[in-house]
Amino acid sequence: MNSFDWKDTYERLHSGFDYSSPKPLIGITGNYNDQTCTLAEGYYQSVLKAGGIPVIIPPYEDIDNLGDLLNQLDAIIFSGGGDINPLYLGEQPIPQLHGVNPIRDRQELLLAKMAYNRQLPILGICKGIQVITAALGGELYQDINSQKAEEENWRPSIKHSQDLDRTRASHTITVNKDSLLFSIFKTETLNVNSFHHQAVKTPATCCKTCAYANDGVIEAIESAEHKSIIGVQWHPECFILTGDESMMPLFYWLISEASEFKRAKKLHNHILSLDSHCDTPMFFDQDINFYNRDPKILVDLHKMTEGHLDASIMVAYLKQEARDEQSLLNATIKANSILDEIEGMINKIGTDNDENKPVALAKTPDDLYRLKRDGRKAIMMGIENGYAIGKDISNVEKFRNRGIVYMTLCHNGDNDICDSAKGNGEHGGVSKFGADVIREMNRVGMMVDLSHAAESSFYDALEISSAPIVCSHSSARALCDHPRNLTDEQMRRLAQAGGVAQVTFYNGFLKKEGQASIIDAVNHLNHMVKVMGIDHVGIGTDFDGDGGVPGLASASELINFTRQLLRNRYSDNDIEKIWGGNFLRVMRLVQRCK
């Protein structure tokens, strides 16, 4: 893992960037006793010294107000305190349970989940590590001295609730060398203080253990998804009160992450972010609710808002089936039915002219920017698989008149238009009918999409099309040797013709073996930029079409990609191009050609 340099990161993020407030706002959950909310001095002194502005979060549960609060924060600290009420975790209290505060617990468990969904940097301290674990689905010990011993034949060899002054370390912990925590402290051994009898039993699946006490008790967890989440079982904020700065790297890390998150949010406020390919309509038969946070789908209004995504192109996907006359007619009928469902989903609330309608259909780039100015999300429509037009070329114009902005010429199988990357090479590229289809798409202003096409079809289409073409969801074959990905030569030719390729987050197109992550997606984009130039790349997630990897698992996590772009030193202008500017440039050109 690369060594973490908080000073370089902090100074770089602030250099030349105009913040309305130059310092990130850090929310800290307050303790609550006898109707009084308090916060120990070490928390806010550590945040101030690290360069943040601390604010106390009092206990309340109103979801709307919590959401508004989190929208203003740049990071959150879950502070220490009493035991967690086991009833909230589906358990009965054991005799060794100490005092609980149900009002605080209810709020913090909800707050942790909401902060996680919004991708806020999170630091949990003592009880805070337990709150993070419980909120995200992990398991806790109500009391390590009884439960851990009973389950694991364990005997305590360390005093985990010290009598020593809080500002002094009482035992050591071992930090995993391949962890984020190690990159922050640059040591495998840390001297920590200790005031607990509850602890993490099993981290949530989205987290991993990164430090242990010598007796095996988990002392720290961090994100397993390349997110800004760390929980520690000790109290690092206490040390600064005596001038001991040994724990300050943890707070410098948090402020650095918060600064980056703040910058990414502000960037998204003034750029248009477009995902050029998602398959959410494939889930319409599962009674989804786009306007709620629906766990069945990766793209809904809540997730778009959390991830700062302005617009998505939802496609009518058609599996390649038989090509007899009736089957072709059925394909056209099905495509129109899916488009009806997309429009029905959008029109479920209000009308397109209703200013209070949160989502509207867009057919042009101007529509997208107008909706962005109005604070509304936008959906565009595409078709995945030219099989949808059958052999009736007039369907191209009919679909364009419905608002279709692009059509992939094929999917996983040869059709009457061209050969597929996974086909048998029926035509040796684009068929005669397919050439007519491409010219008709040029005429009516519909983008030609060559994702899924065979190389022979790709090069034929480049020669035939009078307008630039796109690959709405394709990655780099040099990094993952899959026939669906683009070779370097394909990318160079695409760029020369003024086209755009959109990196996709489909695991099998990012990594040949094993689990890909957000880091692999960034590596593909970097390679595509190196080969094609910054003006010819973008993002097509393939969400709800099996797209999604750790760190980019749904629309709610897309701001993480922006943060990675900032870390890779892309300029604001570059990021605007990547997040849709390049794709919309081609769309404008194609639509003007009609």
DASUL-V498827 format. One line per field, one symbol per residue. ss: DSSP state (A for helix, B for strand, O for the rest). psi: psi as a letter, one per 20 degrees, with the letter a starting at -180 (. if undefined). burial: I if it has 16 or more other C-alpha atoms within 10 Angstrom, else O. A space follows every 10 residues. Layout:
BEGIN
ss=???
psi=???
burial=???
END
This chain:
BEGIN
ss=OOOOOAAAAA AAAAOOOOOO OOOOBBBBBO BBBOOBBBOO AAAAAAAAAA OOBBBBBOOO OOAAAAAAAA AAOOBBBBOO OOBOOAAAAO OOOOOOOOOB OAAAAAAAAA AAAAAAAOOO BBBBBOAAAA AAAAAOOOBB BOOAAAAAAA AAOOOOOOOO BOOOOOOOOO BBBBBOOOOA AAAAAOOOBB BBOOBOOOBB BBOOOOBBBB BBBOOOOBBB BBBOOOOOBB BBOOOAAAAA AAOOOOOAAA AAAAAAAAAA AAAAAAAAAA OOOBBBBBOA AAAAAAOOOO OOOOOOOOOO AAAAAAOOOO BBBBBBBOOO OOOOAAAAAA AAAAAAAAAA AAAAAAOOOO OOOOOOOOBB BOOOAAAAAA AAAOOOBBBB BBBBOAAAAO OOOAAAAAAA AOOBBBBBOO OOOOOOOBOB OOOOOOOOOB OAAAAAAAAA AAAAOOBBBO OOBOAAAAAA AAAAOOOOOB BOOOOBOOOO OOOOOBOAAA AAAAAAOOOB BBBOOBAAAA OOOOOOBAAA AAAAAAAAAA AAOAAABBBO OOBOOOBOBB OBOOAAAAAA AAAAAAAOOO OAAAAAAAAA AAAAAAAAAA AAOO
psi=qqppnhgggg hghhpjpnqh piqqpopppq roplkpprpq hhghhggghi jroqqporor iogghgghgh hhqirqporr baqpoihijk qqprhipaqr nhggggghgg hggghghjkq pppppdhhhh gggghjjaqq phohhgghhh hjlqppjqoi nqiqqhjqqi rqqppphkrh hghgikqipq pqrpmqirrp gpqqhirqpi qqrhjippiq rrpjkkrmpp pqianhihhi ijjojhihhh hhgghgghgg ggggghghhj rpppoioqkh iijhjklqoh irnoiiqior gghgghjkph qqopqoppqo aqkrghhggh ggggghgghg hghhghjhoa rhiohiphqq pqirhhgghg hghikqqqpr prpooihhic joiihghghh hijphrppha cmqqaigrqq hkajlgikcp rgghhhgghh gggikppppj piqqgghghg hhhgpiqqrq ohnqaphhho npiirprhgg gghgghjjap popqkpgiih pgqaprahhg ghhgggghgh ghqijkrapn hkqjkjqprp hlirhijhhh gghhhghjkq rggghhghjh ggghgggggg hhi.
burial=OOOIOIOOII OIIIOOOOOO OOIIIIIIII IIOOOOOOIO OIIIIIIIOI IIIIIIIIIO OOOOOIOOOI OOIIIIIIII IIIIIIOOOO OOOOOOIOOO OOOIIIIIII IIIIIIIIII IIIIIIIIII IIIIIIIIII IIIIIIIIOO OOOIOOOIOI OIOOOIIIII IIIIIIIOII IIIIIIOIII OIIIIIIIII IIIIOIIIII IIIOOOIIII IIIIIIIIII IIIIIIIIII OOOOOOIIII IIIIIIIIII IIIIIOIIOO IIIIIIIIII IIOOOOOIOI IOIIOOIIII IIIIIIIIII IIIIIIIIOI OOOOOOOIIO IIOIIIOIIO OIIOIIOOOO OOOOOOIIII IIIIIOOIIO IIOOIIIIII IIIIIIIIII IOIOIIIOII OOIIIIIIII IIIIIIIIII IIIOIOIOII IOOIIIIIII IIIIIIIIII IIIIIIIIII IIOOIIIIII IIIIIIIOII IIIIIIIIOI IIIIIOIIII IIIIIIIIII IOOOOIIIII IIIIIIIIIO IIOIIIIIII IIIIIOIIII IIIIIIIIII IIIIIIOOOI OIOIIIIIII IIIIIIIOOI IOOO
END
